[in-house]
Amino acid sequence: MRRKPIRLIAALVAVLAAVAAAFTVRTAFAETEAPSEGGTAQLSAEETVAAMQPGWNLGNSLDAVGEDETAWGNPRITAEFLDQIRAQGFNSIRIPVTWSAHQDAAAPYTIDEAYLARVKEVVDLALEDGFYVLINIHHDSWQWVNTMPTQHDAVLDRYDSAWTQIAETFADAPPELVFENINEPQFADVDEATGDDLLHELNVSFHEIVRGSGGDNADRLLVIPTLHTSSDQARLDAAAESIASLNDPMIAATVHYYGFWPFSVNVAGYTTFNAEVQADLEATFDRVKATFIDQGVPVILGEWGLLGFDKHVGVVEQGEKLKFFEYLGHYAKQTGVTTMWWDNGQHFDRTAYTWKDPDLFAHVESAWEGRSGTAASDLVYVPAGETPAAQTIALNPNGLEFTGLWNGDTELAAGTDYTVDGDNLTLSAELLAGLVGDGGLGERAVLEARYSAGVPWKLHVISSSAPVAQDASGTTTELAIPMAFNGDQLATMEAAYPDGTAAGPQNWTTYKEFATAFEPDYEAGTVVLPEAFFAEVNDNSTVNLTFHFWSGETVQYTLERSGTTVTGSASLTSRAA
């Protein structure tokens, strides 16, 4: 814990320590640095961005829309908390900042002095920890900057005033501080090409203000986004043209990536990290590399994750989620993109200082240096009350060597407990019978497929029987369908009218969006259909539901809607083949 020094000698020691820490950070890449005019080593844009890998986002704190940084439920930022994040291995921290509630909405658009001082305090703490620090203008993008098409001069004046004040405040900050001009830029009611032109205006103004503000801002790394931080080729091309026109070697580009959308939110039946999902990821990074990196402009992936996490981290099944995170980290490294993981409080517990999902972080961390092996699934379902049959799981070694199968601290016997044929791992019937034991439902064991490097792949051995739904009644506000899950997990739900056309929201597909159109509550033993589902269901209609479970089981269910009244009746369960 930091304490304010009260003696002169203590203060001197602290100053000298801070200078030494800053010197260490700035000279970490001394072999590739060229001395600047002032004698302090200056990294190139490419070297700076490389040194920022890996990065982490301090989301939903200083960017919260409200009175202060606790408005969206996160605790106040402390030195101890930043120490803990640094200790996780992150070299950079993106500190999104929303200024709107703290900036006058009329000229001269003054930012509240106390808020600006608080932002500076947090930035200074992060710099003291040895982070590269990125700050920006964040949710202002959709709060007022997006009105630029109809309020051009007023928006530009306010934007210019904000960056003038920010640049002056941080003019003497070390080069480890990086400026991003605006988060996810967007403009209301204009086409994309016009949006590109408006963003270019902001880019030029931002560049002129910062570079003209003196101090270390003369050659500080500046980060320029694409429109919407999109990775579509047209948006990349527009941003590349804008950056080239600035004729400044200390500029990086930034995009965001939250995965192939149907997989990212679990809709349209995209429940797995399949070839299509992987191909979308690769195409995105390949476009970014070709447009920017290959042309000498480094790239920061300013935010990444899965959009379903905005609801909760269970929207995408655990094993499929881990495969996505592992592969993104690998491919980002292959293409030379620096990643800054989005965390709004759902990943790192900001009070307990622990990862809420240690396995997820382990795969993220492992990808910084290499690969981890995975498998076709992390779920092994064994029918309860039956003699188990041997089960085969396809391994994905990802260039590594499979070295063994473990149950806790016990290494299982090859040839007896399991066999490996190529990349196919077969669990013996005898092993599975011993693991499920007396037939109790639910997870019975967690095996580890270990590889020559990286994180072991966990196989959850689950004893289950067919899920059973019961009749229900409710209203269009909410219907809770009683469901005995019997050890199983819900993967997705289909909704269709009797003629086969899609019912409910996302009416372009019968497969509904997880946690938006439906959500399982395992503790309560229900599947909840919220108001958002019934809002797009025809009145006086019949809707046929199919619940798909990870074991392969399905449950048929029929809804009848009349006005605001809804009744549901169970049909039949289809056993997995």
NORMODA-V414791 format. One record per pair of residues at least 12 apart in sequence whose C-alpha atoms are under 8 Angstrom apart, sorted by the first residue. I is the first residue (numbers start at 1). J is the second residue. If there is no record, write none. Layout:
# NORMODA-V414791
i->{I I}
j->{J J}
This chain:
# NORMODA-V414791
i->{1 1 2 2 18 21 21 22 22 25 26 26 26 27 29 29 42 44 44 45 45 45 45 45 45 45 46 46 46 48 49 49 49 49 49 50 50 51 52 52 52 52 53 53 53 53 53 53 54 54 54 54 54 54 54 54 55 55 55 55 55 55 55 55 55 56 56 56 56 56 56 56 56 56 57 57 57 57 57 57 57 57 57 57 58 58 58 58 58 58 58 59 59 59 59 59 59 60 60 60 60 60 61 61 61 61 61 61 62 62 62 62 62 63 63 63 63 63 63 63 64 64 65 65 65 65 66 67 74 74 75 75 77 78 79 79 81 81 82 82 82 83 84 86 86 86 90 91 91 91 92 92 92 92 92 93 93 93 93 93 93 94 94 94 94 94 95 95 95 95 95 96 96 96 96 96 97 97 97 97 97 97 98 98 98 98 99 99 99 99 100 100 102 103 105 106 107 107 108 108 109 109 109 110 110 111 111 116 120 120 127 127 131 132 132 132 133 133 133 134 134 134 134 135 135 135 135 136 136 136 136 136 137 137 137 137 138 138 138 139 141 141 141 141 141 142 142 142 145 145 145 145 146 146 146 146 147 147 148 148 148 149 149 149 149 149 156 159 160 160 160 163 163 163 164 164 164 167 167 167 167 168 170 171 171 171 171 171 172 172 172 173 174 175 175 175 175 177 177 178 178 178 178 179 179 179 179 180 180 180 180 181 181 181 181 181 181 182 182 183 183 184 184 184 184 184 185 185 185 185 185 185 186 186 192 195 196 196 196 196 196 199 200 200 203 203 204 207 207 219 220 221 221 221 222 222 222 223 223 223 223 224 224 224 224 224 224 225 225 225 225 226 226 226 226 226 227 229 229 229 230 230 230 231 231 231 231 231 231 232 233 236 236 237 239 240 240 251 251 252 252 252 252 253 253 253 253 253 254 254 254 254 255 255 255 255 255 256 256 256 256 257 257 257 257 258 258 258 258 258 259 259 259 259 259 259 259 260 260 260 261 263 263 264 264 264 264 265 265 265 265 265 265 265 266 266 266 266 266 266 267 267 267 267 267 268 268 268 268 268 269 269 269 271 271 271 271 271 272 272 273 273 273 273 278 281 282 285 285 285 285 286 289 289 289 293 298 299 299 299 300 300 300 300 301 301 301 301 302 302 302 302 303 303 303 303 304 304 304 304 305 305 305 309 311 312 313 315 315 317 318 319 319 319 320 322 322 323 325 325 325 326 326 326 326 326 326 327 329 329 329 330 330 330 330 333 362 363 366 366 370 371 371 371 371 371 372 372 372 372 372 372 372 372 373 373 373 373 373 373 373 373 373 373 373 373 374 374 374 374 374 374 375 375 375 375 375 375 376 376 376 376 377 377 377 378 378 378 378 379 379 379 379 379 380 380 380 380 381 381 381 381 381 382 382 382 382 382 382 383 383 383 384 384 384 384 384 384 385 387 388 388 388 388 389 389 389 390 390 390 390 390 390 391 391 391 391 392 392 392 392 393 393 393 394 394 394 395 395 395 396 397 397 400 400 400 401 401 402 402 402 402 403 403 403 403 404 404 404 405 405 405 405 406 406 406 406 407 407 407 407 408 408 408 416 417 417 418 432 435 436 436 436 439 440 441 441 441 441 441 441 442 442 442 442 442 442 443 443 443 443 443 444 444 444 444 445 445 445 446 446 446 446 447 447 447 462 462 463 464 464 464 465 465 465 466 466 466 466 466 466 467 467 467 467 467 467 467 467 468 468 468 468 468 468 469 469 469 469 469 469 469 470 470 470 470 471 471 471 471 472 472 472 473 473 473 473 474 474 474 475 475 475 476 476 476 476 476 476 476 477 477 477 477 478 478 478 478 479 479 479 479 480 480 480 480 481 481 481 481 481 482 482 482 483 483 483 484 484 485 485 488 488 488 489 489 489 490 490 490 490 490 491 491 491 491 492 492 492 492 492 492 492 493 493 493 493 493 493 493 493 494 494 494 494 494 494 494 494 495 495 495 495 495 495 495 496 496 496 496 497 497 497 497 498 498 498 503 503 503 503 504 504 504 504 504 504 505 505 505 505 505 505 516 516 516 517 517 517 517 518 518 538 539 539 539 540 540 540 540 541 541 541 542 542 542 542 543 543 543 544 544 544 544 545 545 545 551 552 552 552 553 553 553 553 554 554 554 554 555 555 555 555 556 556 556 556 557 557 557 557 558 558}
j->{79 80 79 80 128 128 130 128 130 130 41 42 176 41 43 47 175 249 250 221 249 250 251 252 297 298 296 297 298 221 252 298 299 300 338 336 338 91 91 92 132 338 90 91 92 338 339 340 89 90 91 92 338 339 340 368 90 91 92 93 94 338 339 340 341 90 92 93 94 339 340 341 342 343 93 94 95 96 303 340 341 342 343 344 93 94 95 96 342 343 344 95 96 342 343 344 345 72 73 74 344 345 74 75 76 77 96 344 95 96 97 98 119 95 96 97 98 99 138 139 97 98 98 100 101 139 101 101 345 350 350 351 122 122 125 126 350 353 125 126 129 129 353 129 130 131 131 130 131 132 131 132 133 134 340 126 131 132 133 134 340 133 134 135 302 340 123 133 134 135 136 134 135 136 137 138 119 135 136 137 138 139 137 138 139 140 111 137 138 140 140 143 115 162 158 158 157 158 158 161 158 161 162 161 162 162 165 166 169 170 176 177 176 176 177 178 176 177 178 177 178 179 180 177 178 179 180 179 180 181 182 183 180 181 182 183 182 183 184 183 182 183 184 185 186 185 186 187 159 185 186 187 185 186 187 188 187 188 187 188 198 187 188 189 190 198 202 202 205 206 209 206 209 210 209 210 213 209 210 213 217 213 217 213 214 215 216 217 215 216 217 216 216 216 219 220 221 220 221 220 221 222 223 220 221 222 223 222 223 224 225 203 206 222 223 224 225 224 225 225 229 225 226 227 228 229 199 225 226 227 228 229 227 228 227 227 226 227 235 238 239 227 239 242 224 242 246 222 246 250 250 250 251 252 250 251 252 251 252 253 254 239 243 251 252 253 254 239 253 254 255 238 239 253 254 255 239 254 255 256 255 256 257 255 256 257 284 287 288 284 287 288 291 291 253 291 292 297 298 297 298 299 300 292 297 298 299 300 299 300 301 302 299 300 301 302 303 301 302 303 304 301 303 304 305 303 304 305 306 307 277 280 281 304 305 306 307 277 280 281 307 277 316 306 307 308 316 306 307 308 315 316 513 514 308 315 316 492 513 514 492 511 512 513 514 509 510 511 512 513 492 511 512 316 317 320 491 492 317 320 320 321 323 324 324 328 331 331 332 335 337 335 335 336 337 336 337 336 337 338 337 338 339 340 337 338 339 340 339 340 341 342 339 340 341 342 339 340 341 342 325 341 342 346 515 346 346 514 515 491 378 377 378 379 377 360 363 374 360 363 364 363 364 366 367 371 372 367 364 367 368 367 368 370 371 368 455 455 454 455 454 398 399 400 453 454 397 398 400 451 453 454 455 456 395 396 397 398 399 400 450 451 454 455 456 457 395 396 397 398 456 457 393 394 395 396 397 457 393 394 395 396 393 394 459 457 458 459 460 459 460 461 462 550 459 460 461 462 461 462 463 464 551 432 436 461 462 463 464 463 464 465 439 440 441 463 464 465 439 433 429 430 432 433 428 429 432 426 427 428 429 430 432 426 427 428 429 424 425 426 427 424 425 426 423 424 425 423 424 425 423 423 451 451 452 453 451 452 449 450 451 452 449 450 451 452 449 450 451 447 448 449 450 447 448 449 450 445 446 447 448 446 447 448 428 430 431 431 461 461 461 462 463 463 463 462 463 464 465 486 487 462 463 464 486 487 488 460 461 462 463 487 460 461 462 463 460 461 462 458 459 460 461 459 460 461 487 488 487 486 487 488 486 487 488 485 486 488 553 573 575 483 484 485 486 488 553 555 573 483 484 485 486 555 573 481 482 483 484 555 557 570 482 483 569 570 567 568 569 570 567 568 569 565 566 567 568 565 566 567 564 565 566 530 531 534 535 564 565 566 530 531 534 564 528 529 530 531 528 529 530 566 526 527 528 529 526 527 528 529 568 525 526 527 525 526 527 525 526 522 525 549 550 551 549 550 551 520 547 548 549 550 547 548 549 550 511 512 513 514 547 548 549 511 512 514 518 545 546 547 548 510 511 512 544 545 546 547 548 510 511 512 543 544 545 546 510 543 544 545 541 542 543 544 542 543 544 536 537 538 543 517 533 534 535 536 537 517 532 533 535 536 537 530 532 533 529 530 532 533 530 533 561 561 562 563 560 561 562 563 560 561 562 558 559 560 561 558 559 560 556 557 558 559 557 558 559 576 575 576 577 573 574 575 576 573 574 575 576 571 572 573 574 570 571 572 573 569 570 571 572 570 571}
